[in-house]
Amino acid sequence: MATDQSFVEYVFEQAGLADRLTCKRMFGEYGLYVDGKVVAFCADNSLFLKLVPETADLLPDLPRQELFPGSKPYALADELLDDPDRLRALLLALERALPEPKPKRPKAKAQRASRSR
């Protein structure tokens, strides 16, 4: 089941991070980014937070679940949607703990059609 756009909008509203929180659609689901770092996913209308050692002590009570069959476990964080302050703090802690994204390689330029004439 794909995630509804209204669910993603609700997560954004509860997180209260304004323009610092963005998302990208991926295979009917959404990756959530804080300041350009992927920190969470919305899948099947649920919120999944990345698990990293630096934030493990902030997530001990959240259940662990695979994002999709065979994936590594994530913290299922639906209950945090009722606690916006804790949700915001966790998203920011994840952003601080995660490494900077690797720079993207430039796309190869398409050959011009005029060269073949």
C-alpha positions as YAML, in Angstrom:
chain: A
units: angstrom
residues:
- id: 1
  name: MET
  ca: [0.00, 0.00, 0.00]
- id: 2
  name: ALA
  ca: [1.47, 3.34, -1.00]
- id: 3
  name: THR
  ca: [1.65, 6.17, 1.48]
- id: 4
  name: ASP
  ca: [-0.98, 8.90, 1.18]
- id: 5
  name: GLN
  ca: [0.25, 12.44, 0.57]
- id: 6
  name: SER
  ca: [-1.97, 13.57, 3.46]
- id: 7
  name: PHE
  ca: [0.00, 11.33, 5.84]
- id: 8
  name: VAL
  ca: [3.29, 12.89, 4.73]
- id: 9
  name: GLU
  ca: [1.80, 16.37, 5.20]
- id: 10
  name: TYR
  ca: [0.72, 15.39, 8.71]
- id: 11
  name: VAL
  ca: [4.25, 14.19, 9.55]
- id: 12
  name: PHE
  ca: [5.63, 17.53, 8.29]
- id: 13
  name: GLU
  ca: [3.11, 19.44, 10.39]
- id: 14
  name: GLN
  ca: [3.90, 17.45, 13.54]
- id: 15
  name: ALA
  ca: [7.67, 17.72, 13.05]
- id: 16
  name: GLY
  ca: [7.53, 21.51, 12.90]
- id: 17
  name: LEU
  ca: [10.83, 21.86, 11.06]
- id: 18
  name: ALA
  ca: [9.57, 24.14, 8.28]
- id: 19
  name: ASP
  ca: [11.91, 24.19, 5.26]
- id: 20
  name: ARG
  ca: [14.54, 22.06, 6.99]
- id: 21
  name: LEU
  ca: [12.36, 18.98, 6.38]
- id: 22
  name: THR
  ca: [11.90, 17.85, 2.78]
- id: 23
  name: CYS
  ca: [10.83, 14.65, 1.09]
- id: 24
  name: LYS
  ca: [11.37, 12.72, -2.11]
- id: 25
  name: ARG
  ca: [8.95, 10.21, -3.53]
- id: 26
  name: MET
  ca: [10.45, 6.73, -3.88]
- id: 27
  name: PHE
  ca: [8.52, 3.78, -5.27]
- id: 28
  name: GLY
  ca: [5.18, 5.04, -3.93]
- id: 29
  name: GLU
  ca: [6.71, 5.85, -0.55]
- id: 30
  name: TYR
  ca: [8.69, 8.84, 0.74]
- id: 31
  name: GLY
  ca: [12.19, 9.50, 2.04]
- id: 32
  name: LEU
  ca: [12.33, 12.32, 4.62]
- id: 33
  name: TYR
  ca: [15.37, 14.59, 4.72]
- id: 34
  name: VAL
  ca: [16.52, 17.09, 7.33]
- id: 35
  name: ASP
  ca: [19.01, 19.55, 5.86]
- id: 36
  name: GLY
  ca: [19.67, 17.17, 2.96]
- id: 37
  name: LYS
  ca: [20.26, 14.02, 5.06]
- id: 38
  name: VAL
  ca: [17.79, 11.14, 4.85]
- id: 39
  name: VAL
  ca: [16.61, 10.53, 8.42]
- id: 40
  name: ALA
  ca: [13.31, 8.68, 8.00]
- id: 41
  name: PHE
  ca: [10.84, 7.10, 5.62]
- id: 42
  name: CYS
  ca: [7.09, 7.17, 5.28]
- id: 43
  name: ALA
  ca: [5.87, 3.77, 4.10]
- id: 44
  name: ASP
  ca: [2.42, 2.20, 4.30]
- id: 45
  name: ASN
  ca: [1.24, 5.33, 6.15]
- id: 46
  name: SER
  ca: [3.73, 4.74, 8.96]
- id: 47
  name: LEU
  ca: [6.83, 6.64, 10.02]
- id: 48
  name: PHE
  ca: [10.16, 4.78, 10.14]
- id: 49
  name: LEU
  ca: [13.26, 6.41, 11.67]
- id: 50
  name: LYS
  ca: [16.79, 5.36, 10.80]
- id: 51
  name: LEU
  ca: [18.64, 3.54, 13.56]
- id: 52
  name: VAL
  ca: [22.15, 4.75, 14.29]
- id: 53
  name: PRO
  ca: [24.24, 4.06, 17.42]
- id: 54
  name: GLU
  ca: [24.40, 7.76, 18.35]
- id: 55
  name: THR
  ca: [20.62, 7.97, 18.78]
- id: 56
  name: ALA
  ca: [19.90, 4.45, 20.12]
- id: 57
  name: ASP
  ca: [19.44, 5.76, 23.66]
- id: 58
  name: LEU
  ca: [16.71, 8.12, 22.39]
- id: 59
  name: LEU
  ca: [14.70, 5.29, 20.78]
- id: 60
  name: PRO
  ca: [14.69, 2.37, 23.26]
- id: 61
  name: ASP
  ca: [10.91, 2.18, 23.59]
- id: 62
  name: LEU
  ca: [10.10, 2.24, 19.87]
- id: 63
  name: PRO
  ca: [9.42, -1.09, 18.15]
- id: 64
  name: ARG
  ca: [11.80, -2.24, 15.42]
- id: 65
  name: GLN
  ca: [10.41, -3.22, 12.05]
- id: 66
  name: GLU
  ca: [11.65, -3.83, 8.52]
- id: 67
  name: LEU
  ca: [10.78, -1.09, 6.05]
- id: 68
  name: PHE
  ca: [10.24, -3.80, 3.45]
- id: 69
  name: PRO
  ca: [10.87, -7.57, 3.57]
- id: 70
  name: GLY
  ca: [14.58, -8.21, 3.94]
- id: 71
  name: SER
  ca: [15.56, -4.64, 4.87]
- id: 72
  name: LYS
  ca: [17.46, -3.70, 7.97]
- id: 73
  name: PRO
  ca: [15.23, -2.74, 10.91]
- id: 74
  name: TYR
  ca: [14.00, 0.80, 11.48]
- id: 75
  name: ALA
  ca: [12.32, 2.37, 14.49]
- id: 76
  name: LEU
  ca: [8.56, 2.38, 13.91]
- id: 77
  name: ALA
  ca: [7.74, 5.88, 15.16]
- id: 78
  name: ASP
  ca: [4.00, 6.34, 14.62]
- id: 79
  name: GLU
  ca: [3.49, 7.04, 18.33]
- id: 80
  name: LEU
  ca: [5.79, 10.07, 18.05]
- id: 81
  name: LEU
  ca: [3.20, 11.78, 15.87]
- id: 82
  name: ASP
  ca: [1.34, 12.44, 19.14]
- id: 83
  name: ASP
  ca: [4.49, 13.94, 20.70]
- id: 84
  name: PRO
  ca: [5.74, 16.63, 18.27]
- id: 85
  name: ASP
  ca: [8.50, 17.87, 20.58]
- id: 86
  name: ARG
  ca: [10.07, 14.41, 20.86]
- id: 87
  name: LEU
  ca: [9.63, 13.80, 17.13]
- id: 88
  name: ARG
  ca: [11.39, 17.06, 16.28]
- id: 89
  name: ALA
  ca: [14.22, 16.33, 18.74]
- id: 90
  name: LEU
  ca: [14.77, 12.86, 17.28]
- id: 91
  name: LEU
  ca: [14.79, 14.07, 13.68]
- id: 92
  name: LEU
  ca: [17.34, 16.75, 14.58]
- id: 93
  name: ALA
  ca: [19.47, 14.26, 16.54]
- id: 94
  name: LEU
  ca: [19.48, 11.92, 13.55]
- id: 95
  name: GLU
  ca: [20.52, 14.76, 11.24]
- id: 96
  name: ARG
  ca: [23.46, 15.58, 13.53]
- id: 97
  name: ALA
  ca: [24.51, 11.92, 13.84]
- id: 98
  name: LEU
  ca: [24.42, 11.04, 10.15]
- id: 99
  name: PRO
  ca: [27.33, 11.76, 7.80]
- id: 100
  name: GLU
  ca: [27.08, 14.34, 5.07]
- id: 101
  name: PRO
  ca: [25.62, 12.92, 1.88]
- id: 102
  name: LYS
  ca: [28.15, 12.00, -0.78]
- id: 103
  name: PRO
  ca: [28.31, 14.56, -3.59]
- id: 104
  name: LYS
  ca: [26.42, 13.50, -6.68]
- id: 105
  name: ARG
  ca: [28.40, 12.83, -9.82]
- id: 106
  name: PRO
  ca: [27.50, 15.14, -12.67]
- id: 107
  name: LYS
  ca: [25.28, 13.60, -15.30]
- id: 108
  name: ALA
  ca: [26.90, 12.85, -18.64]
- id: 109
  name: LYS
  ca: [25.88, 15.36, -21.27]
- id: 110
  name: ALA
  ca: [23.73, 13.98, -24.04]
- id: 111
  name: GLN
  ca: [25.33, 13.99, -27.44]
- id: 112
  name: ARG
  ca: [23.96, 16.69, -29.65]
- id: 113
  name: ALA
  ca: [21.84, 15.58, -32.58]
- id: 114
  name: SER
  ca: [23.57, 18.17, -34.77]
- id: 115
  name: ARG
  ca: [26.85, 16.24, -34.60]
- id: 116
  name: SER
  ca: [25.36, 13.36, -36.52]
- id: 117
  name: ARG
  ca: [24.50, 15.53, -39.52]
...
